Amino acid sequence: MILRANCKINLGLDILRRRADGYHDLETVMFPVRGLYDDVEVVRTDTPGVTFRAEGLAVDCAAEDNICLKAFRLMRDRYGVDGVRIRLVKRVPFGAGLGGGSADATAVVLALNDLFTLGLSEEELIARAAELGSDTAFFVRNSPQLCTGRGEVMEPFPLELSGMTLVIVKPDEGVSTREAYAGVRPRVPEVPLVERLRRPVGEWQGLVTNDFEESVFAAHPAIRGFKERLLAARAVYASMSGSGSALFGLFAGHGKGEKLKALSPFVFEI
């Protein structure tokens, strides 16, 4: 079984408060980017245990620490599944705020549910995925979702972006989640994110914001520069995704792919 583990972008990201458990309460809308994905192949074998092979982009962790294997171990410990081969073909840049690793982990959970006919409900799948990270649960539904809590509490969010072109830029510089959260100042905005996102996309810039940007841009001016280039190229809206370092721009209309590829190879018509 081969699943396409697509990435996501964050449309707005408000860090509301620090919690007693060390996490932060946040509010964001996650939007799937189906054109940029990893391939996750999961196959049952007759041999107990798991074998894992990664191809494509190199990931900055040892193979045995890959989140795909963490997902397998979770499902094995919970439901007794065993004897699989996992192959990951990595295309989504990592350390980018695009949720690539989270998508891979969720793909393993979904594949094991099907291969071993576990019959888990959506609620159970979301609960298992949430054990692996803050945005993994999103990929169970893989549709626009308003995400709260630490990111795992979801409700569908109607959002119409069809007819637009999305450009994703991944700077060479990376930003660790630890660094991003260390610089953030939690606050509750006067106008909730859901109300701001209901305004026309052309009014989002400066209104629909990512609370990580201030400290990340101060520490990494080059990342700020990529956002400025997207806006200079006439993006209707540009923002950093998640805790960075990837940025994205929404452009009005289709048919601009060749021109926009001067900014990035990651250009998708929505």
Phi, psi and chi 1 to 4 in degrees:
 res  aa     phi    psi   chi1   chi2   chi3   chi4
   1 MET       -  128.3  171.5 -178.6  -69.3      -
   2 ILE  -117.5  125.1  -60.1  177.7      -      -
   3 LEU  -113.4  144.1  -62.5 -178.3      -      -
   4 ARG   -89.4  113.3  -72.8 -175.6  171.1 -176.6
   5 ALA   -96.9   89.2      -      -      -      -
   6 ASN   -78.5  161.2   60.8  -93.9      -      -
   7 CYS   -92.0 -172.6   68.0      -      -      -
   8 LYS  -142.6  164.3   56.5   81.7 -179.8  170.0
   9 ILE  -123.6  159.3   53.7  173.8      -      -
  10 ASN  -103.6  124.1  -66.5   79.4      -      -
  11 LEU   -98.0   95.7  -60.0  172.3      -      -
  12 GLY    79.1  144.4      -      -      -      -
  13 LEU  -154.9  106.1 -157.6  162.9      -      -
  14 ASP  -103.7  123.7  -65.0  -19.9      -      -
  15 ILE   -93.2  109.6  -53.3  -63.9      -      -
  16 LEU   -85.7  -45.4  -54.7  179.2      -      -
  17 ARG  -165.8  157.2   64.0 -170.6   66.3   84.1
  18 ARG   -89.5  136.7 -175.3  176.3  175.1   85.9
  19 ARG   -96.7  163.3  -56.1  177.0   -7.0  174.6
  20 ALA   -63.2  -26.8      -      -      -      -
  21 ASP   -84.3    3.8   61.5    6.2      -      -
  22 GLY    95.6  -17.5      -      -      -      -
  23 TYR   -81.0  177.0  -71.2  100.4      -      -
  24 HIS  -119.9  142.6  -71.1   76.4      -      -
  25 ASP   -78.9  133.2  -78.0  -36.3      -      -
  26 LEU  -136.8  169.9   58.1   84.6      -      -
  27 GLU  -140.7  125.8 -169.2  165.1   82.0      -
  28 THR  -156.2  157.6 -174.5      -      -      -
  29 VAL  -109.9  121.5  167.7      -      -      -
  30 MET   -96.2  137.0  -64.2 -172.1 -165.9      -
  31 PHE  -126.9  125.7 -175.6   86.0      -      -
  32 PRO   -73.2  142.1   27.1  -33.5      -      -
  33 VAL  -114.1   94.3 -179.0      -      -      -
  34 ARG   -74.3  -17.2  -58.6 -170.5 -172.7  -79.5
  35 GLY   -80.5  -11.8      -      -      -      -
  36 LEU  -122.1  112.1 -179.5   55.0      -      -
  37 TYR  -150.5  158.1   57.0   87.9      -      -
  38 ASP   -97.5  152.4  -62.3  -25.7      -      -
  39 ASP   -94.7  129.0  -75.9  -29.4      -      -
  40 VAL  -121.3  110.3  179.4      -      -      -
  41 GLU  -102.3  126.2 -179.0 -179.5   20.8      -
  42 VAL  -126.9  124.1 -175.5      -      -      -
  43 VAL  -130.1  136.4  178.8      -      -      -
  44 ARG   -74.4  144.2  -70.3 -172.0   67.2  166.1
  45 THR  -128.8  169.7   66.8      -      -      -
  46 ASP   -88.5   -2.8  -64.4  -32.1      -      -
  47 THR  -104.0  127.2  -54.2      -      -      -
  48 PRO   -58.6  153.1  -22.2   33.7      -      -
  49 GLY    97.5 -165.3      -      -      -      -
  50 VAL  -140.6  141.3   58.9      -      -      -
  51 THR  -116.1  146.9   59.5      -      -      -
  52 PHE  -137.3  135.5  174.7   75.3      -      -
  53 ARG  -136.2  133.2 -175.2  170.6   88.9 -117.1
  54 ALA  -114.3  137.9      -      -      -      -
  55 GLU  -129.8  170.9  -56.8  172.7    8.9      -
  56 GLY    81.7 -141.5      -      -      -      -
  57 LEU   -59.0  136.9  -66.1  177.2      -      -
  58 ALA   -74.7  137.8      -      -      -      -
  59 VAL  -103.3  144.2 -179.2      -      -      -
  60 ASP   -84.9   51.1   61.3  -16.9      -      -
  61 CYS  -153.7  160.8   70.7      -      -      -
  62 ALA   -66.9  150.3      -      -      -      -
  63 ALA   -55.9  -39.4      -      -      -      -
  64 GLU   -69.5  -13.8   59.5  -91.7   21.9      -
  65 ASP   -99.4    2.0  -65.1  -33.7      -      -
  66 ASN   -60.7  141.9 -169.4  -79.3      -      -
  67 ILE   -65.0  -22.1 -164.6  168.7      -      -
  68 CYS   -62.4  -39.6  -70.7      -      -      -
  69 LEU   -72.4  -33.5  -69.6  179.5      -      -
  70 LYS   -62.4  -38.7  -67.0  179.3 -178.4  178.3
  71 ALA   -65.6  -42.5      -      -      -      -
  72 PHE   -60.5  -46.5  165.0   77.2      -      -
  73 ARG   -62.8  -38.9  -65.7  177.6 -168.1  124.3
  74 LEU   -60.4  -47.2  170.6   68.4      -      -
  75 MET   -69.8  -34.5  -63.5  -65.5  -77.2      -
  76 ARG   -64.8  -45.2  178.9 -168.1   60.1 -165.9
  77 ASP   -68.3  -33.6  -65.7  -14.8      -      -
  78 ARG   -80.8  -41.1  -74.9  -87.1 -174.3  171.0
  79 TYR  -125.8   -0.2  -55.3  107.2      -      -
  80 GLY    78.1   11.5      -      -      -      -
  81 VAL   -66.1  146.2  -57.7      -      -      -
  82 ASP  -161.6  157.9 -155.3    1.3      -      -
  83 GLY    79.0   74.2      -      -      -      -
  84 VAL  -140.7  158.8  -61.5      -      -      -
  85 ARG  -120.0  129.1 -178.1  175.5   71.4 -111.9
  86 ILE  -119.1  130.8  -58.9  172.8      -      -
  87 ARG  -125.6  126.7 -178.2  174.9   70.1  100.4
  88 LEU  -112.4  123.9  169.6   65.1      -      -
  89 VAL  -107.1  106.6 -178.6      -      -      -
  90 LYS   -90.8  122.0 -168.0   71.1 -178.4  162.3
  91 ARG  -123.7  -30.9  -59.4 -174.5 -172.9   90.7
  92 VAL   -73.3  123.7  178.0      -      -      -
  93 PRO   -56.4  140.1  -24.2   34.5      -      -
  94 PHE   -98.4  162.7   59.4   89.2      -      -
  95 GLY    61.6   36.3      -      -      -      -
  96 ALA  -120.4   -9.7      -      -      -      -
  97 GLY    78.8   18.5      -      -      -      -
  98 LEU  -102.0   -4.6  -62.8  172.2      -      -
  99 GLY    72.5   24.4      -      -      -      -
 100 GLY   -61.6  -47.4      -      -      -      -
 101 GLY   -64.0  -39.4      -      -      -      -
 102 SER   -62.3  -41.0  -63.0      -      -      -
 103 ALA   -63.6  -39.6      -      -      -      -
 104 ASP   -62.5  -45.4  -61.9  -21.2      -      -
 105 ALA   -62.1  -43.9      -      -      -      -
 106 THR   -65.4  -36.0  -57.8      -      -      -
 107 ALA   -60.9  -39.4      -      -      -      -
 108 VAL   -64.4  -44.3  171.1      -      -      -
 109 VAL   -58.7  -46.6  170.2      -      -      -
 110 LEU   -65.3  -41.1  -64.2  174.4      -      -
 111 ALA   -65.1  -43.2      -      -      -      -
 112 LEU   -66.5  -35.2  -66.7  174.3      -      -
 113 ASN   -60.0  -41.3  179.2   56.3      -      -
 114 ASP   -75.4  -47.2  -74.3  -11.3      -      -
 115 LEU   -64.1  -33.0  -72.4  172.0      -      -
 116 PHE  -104.5   13.5  -70.4   86.4      -      -
 117 THR    42.8   52.6   59.6      -      -      -
 118 LEU   -75.2  -27.8  -60.5  178.3      -      -
 119 GLY    66.7   33.1      -      -      -      -
 120 LEU   -70.7  142.1  -59.7 -178.6      -      -
 121 SER   -74.5  165.4   66.3      -      -      -
 122 GLU   -57.4  -41.1 -178.7 -175.6   80.8      -
 123 GLU   -59.9  -42.7 -178.5 -179.7    3.8      -
 124 GLU   -68.2  -40.2  -69.5  172.0  -56.5      -
 125 LEU   -63.4  -41.4  -69.1  168.0      -      -
 126 ILE   -63.0  -42.0  -72.9  172.0      -      -
 127 ALA   -62.9  -42.8      -      -      -      -
 128 ARG   -66.7  -45.3  -63.1  -66.6   78.8   73.8
 129 ALA   -61.2  -39.1      -      -      -      -
 130 ALA   -63.9  -22.7      -      -      -      -
 131 GLU   -70.1  -16.1  -66.6 -177.7   52.8      -
 132 LEU   -98.1  -11.2  -65.0  162.5      -      -
 133 GLY   169.8  176.4      -      -      -      -
 134 SER   -82.4  -25.4  -65.1      -      -      -
 135 ASP  -116.7    7.3   56.6    5.0      -      -
 136 THR   -65.8  -36.2   41.9      -      -      -
 137 ALA   -60.5  -32.4      -      -      -      -
 138 PHE   -53.2  -37.5  164.8   77.3      -      -
 139 PHE   -76.5   -7.9  -66.3  100.7      -      -
 140 VAL   -67.7  -44.9  174.4      -      -      -
 141 ARG   -84.6  -41.4  -69.4 -176.7  175.8  168.5
 142 ASN    56.2   42.9 -152.1   22.4      -      -
 143 SER  -143.7  163.2   59.6      -      -      -
 144 PRO   -53.8  124.7  -27.3   36.5      -      -
 145 GLN  -136.0  137.5  -59.7  -73.9  -40.4      -
 146 LEU   -81.4  118.9  171.5   64.3      -      -
 147 CYS  -112.7  128.9  -58.7      -      -      -
 148 THR  -129.8 -166.2   56.0      -      -      -
 149 GLY    65.6 -133.9      -      -      -      -
 150 ARG   -92.1    9.0   59.7 -176.6  174.1   86.2
 151 GLY   121.4   -9.5      -      -      -      -
 152 GLU   -94.4  -11.0   84.6  -73.3    9.4      -
 153 VAL   -92.7  120.4 -179.6      -      -      -
 154 MET  -127.5  151.2  -59.2 -179.1  -66.3      -
 155 GLU  -146.8  142.8   61.5  178.6   89.9      -
 156 PRO   -56.1  142.2  -24.3   34.7      -      -
 157 PHE  -127.8  110.1 -173.1   80.6      -      -
 158 PRO   -61.5  125.9  -18.3   30.6      -      -
 159 LEU  -148.9  127.5 -168.7   63.1      -      -
 160 GLU  -117.1  105.9 -177.6   52.3   65.7      -
 161 LEU  -118.2    9.4  -63.8 -179.9      -      -
 162 SER   -59.9  144.3   60.8      -      -      -
 163 GLY    92.3   -3.9      -      -      -      -
 164 MET  -101.9  163.3  -55.8 -162.5   78.6      -
 165 THR  -114.6  132.9  -61.1      -      -      -
 166 LEU  -107.2  131.1  169.2   67.8      -      -
 167 VAL  -119.1  126.8  177.1      -      -      -
 168 ILE  -111.1  130.3  -64.3  175.1      -      -
 169 VAL  -117.3  129.2  177.5      -      -      -
 170 LYS  -114.8  101.8  173.2   58.7  176.0   75.0
 171 PRO   -62.4  159.3  -19.4   31.8      -      -
 172 ASP   -65.8  -33.0  -69.8  -23.9      -      -
 173 GLU   -69.3  142.0  -69.6 -174.4   56.8      -
 174 GLY  -110.4  160.9      -      -      -      -
 175 VAL  -132.8  120.1  179.0      -      -      -
 176 SER   -75.8  151.6   71.6      -      -      -
 177 THR   -59.0  -38.9  -56.9      -      -      -
 178 ARG   -59.6  -46.9 -178.9 -175.4  -63.8  -86.9
 179 GLU   -62.1  -43.2  176.2 -169.8   -2.2      -
 180 ALA   -62.2  -45.6      -      -      -      -
 181 TYR   -70.6  -30.0  -88.2  103.1      -      -
 182 ALA   -63.6  -28.9      -      -      -      -
 183 GLY   -97.0   -4.3      -      -      -      -
 184 VAL   -85.0  148.6   78.8      -      -      -
 185 ARG  -116.8  103.8  -69.1  179.5  -66.9  179.8
 186 PRO   -59.2  145.5  -23.3   34.3      -      -
 187 ARG  -161.5  153.7   62.6 -177.3 -179.3   86.8
 188 VAL  -104.1  114.7  177.7      -      -      -
 189 PRO   -69.0  154.8   25.2  -32.9      -      -
 190 GLU   -64.5  -39.4  -67.9 -177.0    9.4      -
 191 VAL  -110.2  118.9 -178.8      -      -      -
 192 PRO   -58.2  151.4  -22.2   32.9      -      -
 193 LEU   -56.7  -40.7  177.8   61.6      -      -
 194 VAL   -59.6  -36.2  -69.6      -      -      -
 195 GLU   -70.3  -38.9  -66.5 -174.5   24.2      -
 196 ARG   -67.3  -37.4  -73.8  174.8  -85.1  148.0
 197 LEU   -72.7  -16.2  -78.8  171.2      -      -
 198 ARG   -79.5   -8.9  -70.3 -168.0 -179.4  111.1
 199 ARG   -77.9  161.4  -59.3 -176.4   68.8   85.3
 200 PRO   -56.9  146.4  -24.1   34.0      -      -
 201 VAL   -55.7  -34.5  179.3      -      -      -
 202 GLY   -63.7  -12.4      -      -      -      -
 203 GLU  -104.9    2.7  -62.3  179.0   14.6      -
 204 TRP   -71.4  -36.0  -74.9    1.4      -      -
 205 GLN   -59.6  126.9 -161.1   63.3   45.2      -
 206 GLY    83.5  -10.9      -      -      -      -
 207 LEU  -110.1  -44.5 -167.9   65.2      -      -
 208 VAL   -96.9  103.1  176.5      -      -      -
 209 THR  -117.7  163.9   54.5      -      -      -
 210 ASN  -114.7  114.9 -179.3  -27.6      -      -
 211 ASP   -64.0  -15.9  -77.7   -9.5      -      -
 212 PHE   -76.1  -21.3  -73.7  118.1      -      -
 213 GLU   -61.2  -42.0  -75.8 -169.4   -3.0      -
 214 GLU   -55.5  -53.0 -177.5  178.1   -2.9      -
 215 SER   -75.3  -36.5   60.6      -      -      -
 216 VAL   -65.3  -44.1  168.5      -      -      -
 217 PHE   -66.4  -34.1  -73.3  175.0      -      -
 218 ALA   -65.8  -37.7      -      -      -      -
 219 ALA   -83.2  -25.3      -      -      -      -
 220 HIS  -132.3   77.6  -56.9  -86.9      -      -
 221 PRO   -56.9  -29.3  -22.2   32.1      -      -
 222 ALA   -64.0  -34.0      -      -      -      -
 223 ILE   -67.6  -41.6  -62.7  176.6      -      -
 224 ARG   -57.1  -39.3  178.0 -162.5  -62.0  -88.0
 225 GLY   -60.4  -35.3      -      -      -      -
 226 PHE   -67.3  -37.4  -77.3  104.0      -      -
 227 LYS   -63.9  -41.8  178.8  178.7  177.3  178.9
 228 GLU   -62.8  -34.8  -67.8  171.3  -10.9      -
 229 ARG   -67.7  -38.8  -76.8  177.5 -139.0  170.2
 230 LEU   -62.3  -43.5  -72.8  164.9      -      -
 231 LEU   -67.8  -37.7  -68.5  170.1      -      -
 232 ALA   -64.9  -28.9      -      -      -      -
 233 ALA   -81.4    6.1      -      -      -      -
 234 ARG    80.5   35.5  -51.5 -164.6   67.6  170.1
 235 ALA   -64.4  137.2      -      -      -      -
 236 VAL   -68.0  -34.3  175.5      -      -      -
 237 TYR  -151.0  137.8  173.9   74.4      -      -
 238 ALA  -139.2  145.8      -      -      -      -
 239 SER  -161.0  163.1  177.0      -      -      -
 240 MET   -81.8  147.6 -168.3  167.9   72.8      -
 241 SER   -98.9  130.1 -176.5      -      -      -
 242 GLY    55.8 -136.3      -      -      -      -
 243 SER   -91.2   11.0   57.0      -      -      -
 244 GLY    83.2  176.7      -      -      -      -
 245 SER   -98.0    5.1   61.8      -      -      -
 246 ALA   -70.3  145.5      -      -      -      -
 247 LEU  -122.8  162.0  -56.3  110.4      -      -
 248 PHE  -143.6  155.8   66.1   90.2      -      -
 249 GLY  -131.5  140.6      -      -      -      -
 250 LEU  -103.7  126.5  -68.5  169.7      -      -
 251 PHE  -117.2  141.5  -67.0   78.4      -      -
 252 ALA   -71.6  133.8      -      -      -      -
 253 GLY    86.7  171.1      -      -      -      -
 254 HIS  -112.9 -179.6  -72.6  173.5      -      -
 255 GLY    79.0   17.7      -      -      -      -
 256 LYS  -111.6   11.6  -55.1  174.6 -178.1  178.5
 257 GLY   -54.4  -49.8      -      -      -      -
 258 GLU   -62.9  -40.7  -69.6  -54.0  -47.0      -
 259 LYS   -66.3  -42.5  178.6  180.0  177.6 -178.2
 260 LEU   -75.2  -18.8  -67.6  174.8      -      -
 261 LYS   -67.2  -10.6  -78.1 -177.9  179.2  176.7
 262 ALA   -68.0  -22.7      -      -      -      -
 263 LEU   -87.0  -37.1  -63.9  168.9      -      -
 264 SER  -169.1  151.6  168.7      -      -      -
 265 PRO   -75.0  -12.2   26.4  -33.8      -      -
 266 PHE   -94.2   86.3  -57.1  128.4      -      -
 267 VAL  -124.9  126.4  179.4      -      -      -
 268 PHE  -137.0  134.8  -48.8   99.9      -      -
 269 GLU   -87.2  128.7  -67.2 -177.4  -12.4      -
 270 ILE   -91.5      -  -57.8  174.4      -      -
